[in-house]
Amino acid sequence: MSTANRPVYLRLRDIIAAAILDGRYREGEMLPSVRAFAAEQGANPLTVAKAYQQFQGDGLVEVQRGVGMYVVEGAADRLRKAERDNFLTEEWPEIRDKIDRLNIDLEQLLRKSSAQTF
């Protein structure tokens, strides 16, 4: 499913997940408030709350009532494993099929991608 076709709360979830994995939101640190994150992303606060609830349900964040939501210890490792598993089972097969359809040589692809600076 293309990014544009994903529900907004899942796209917001992806942004938060990437921030946790990249270390912008470290374990033990507080996530931005729902309202602050909604304003930053131009999203409805209820939609942001739904994305946050998914992280809470997955045990990746915990709520301290009246204070905020914190990234729990081990969240980045658990999230990385889940994201890796999802990539390999959901996304990679589609990418691999497209590589095959376009008759792209894997060695050439690897050479091109390693030659680029990111």
C-alpha positions as CSV (number, residue, x, y, z in Angstrom):
1,M,0.0,0.0,0.0
2,S,1.5,3.3,-0.9
3,T,2.1,5.9,1.8
4,A,-0.6,8.2,0.4
5,N,-3.2,5.5,0.7
6,R,-2.4,4.7,4.3
7,P,-4.6,6.1,7.0
8,V,-3.3,9.3,8.6
9,Y,-2.8,7.8,12.0
10,L,-0.6,5.1,10.5
11,R,1.5,7.7,8.7
12,L,1.8,9.6,12.0
13,R,2.8,6.3,13.7
14,D,5.5,5.8,11.1
15,I,6.9,9.3,11.8
16,I,7.0,8.6,15.5
17,A,8.5,5.1,15.0
18,A,11.2,6.6,12.8
19,A,12.0,9.2,15.5
20,I,12.3,6.5,18.1
21,L,14.5,4.4,15.9
22,D,16.6,7.4,14.9
23,G,17.1,8.4,18.6
24,R,15.2,11.7,18.4
25,Y,12.8,10.3,21.1
26,R,15.1,8.3,23.4
27,E,14.1,5.6,25.9
28,G,13.0,7.3,29.1
29,E,12.2,10.6,27.3
30,M,8.8,12.2,26.9
31,L,7.1,12.3,23.5
32,P,5.7,15.6,22.4
33,S,2.2,16.3,23.7
34,V,-0.7,15.2,21.5
35,R,-1.5,18.8,20.7
36,A,2.1,19.8,20.0
37,F,2.7,16.9,17.7
38,A,-0.7,17.5,16.0
39,A,0.2,21.2,15.4
40,E,3.7,20.2,14.1
41,Q,2.2,17.7,11.7
42,G,-0.9,19.7,10.7
43,A,-3.0,16.8,12.0
44,N,-6.1,16.4,14.1
45,P,-5.3,15.8,17.8
46,L,-7.7,12.9,17.9
47,T,-5.7,11.3,15.0
48,V,-2.4,11.8,16.9
49,A,-4.0,10.3,20.0
50,K,-4.9,7.2,18.0
51,A,-1.3,6.8,16.8
52,Y,-0.1,7.3,20.4
53,Q,-2.6,4.8,21.7
54,Q,-1.2,2.2,19.3
55,F,2.3,2.7,20.8
56,Q,0.8,2.4,24.3
57,G,-1.1,-0.8,23.3
58,D,2.2,-2.2,21.9
59,G,3.9,-1.5,25.3
60,L,6.4,0.9,23.6
61,V,5.3,4.0,25.6
62,E,3.8,4.5,29.0
63,V,1.6,7.3,30.3
64,Q,2.3,9.2,33.4
65,R,-1.0,10.8,34.2
66,G,-0.9,14.6,34.2
67,V,2.7,14.6,33.0
68,G,3.0,12.9,29.5
69,M,3.9,9.9,27.5
70,Y,7.3,8.3,27.8
71,V,9.3,5.9,25.6
72,V,9.9,2.7,27.6
73,E,13.2,0.9,28.1
74,G,13.8,-1.5,25.2
75,A,11.2,0.2,23.0
76,A,13.7,0.9,20.2
77,D,14.9,-2.7,20.0
78,R,11.4,-4.1,20.0
79,L,10.2,-1.5,17.5
80,R,13.2,-2.2,15.2
81,K,12.5,-6.0,15.3
82,A,8.8,-5.4,14.5
83,E,9.6,-3.0,11.7
84,R,12.2,-5.4,10.3
85,D,9.7,-8.3,10.4
86,N,7.1,-6.1,8.7
87,F,9.5,-5.0,6.0
88,L,10.6,-8.5,5.2
89,T,7.1,-10.0,5.1
90,E,5.0,-7.1,3.7
91,E,7.2,-4.6,1.8
92,W,10.2,-6.5,0.5
93,P,8.1,-9.0,-1.6
94,E,6.6,-6.1,-3.4
95,I,10.0,-4.4,-4.0
96,R,11.5,-7.7,-5.1
97,D,8.6,-8.3,-7.6
98,K,9.2,-4.8,-9.0
99,I,12.9,-5.4,-9.3
100,D,12.1,-8.6,-11.2
101,R,9.5,-6.9,-13.4
102,L,11.9,-4.2,-14.4
103,N,14.7,-6.7,-14.9
104,I,17.1,-4.9,-12.6
105,D,20.4,-6.6,-12.0
106,L,20.9,-6.9,-8.2
107,E,24.6,-6.4,-8.4
108,Q,24.1,-3.2,-10.4
109,L,21.5,-2.0,-7.9
110,L,23.8,-2.6,-5.0
111,R,26.7,-0.8,-6.8
112,K,24.5,2.2,-7.6
113,S,23.0,2.4,-4.1
114,S,26.5,2.1,-2.4
115,A,27.9,4.8,-4.7
116,Q,25.2,7.3,-3.7
117,T,25.7,9.4,-0.6
118,F,22.7,9.6,1.7
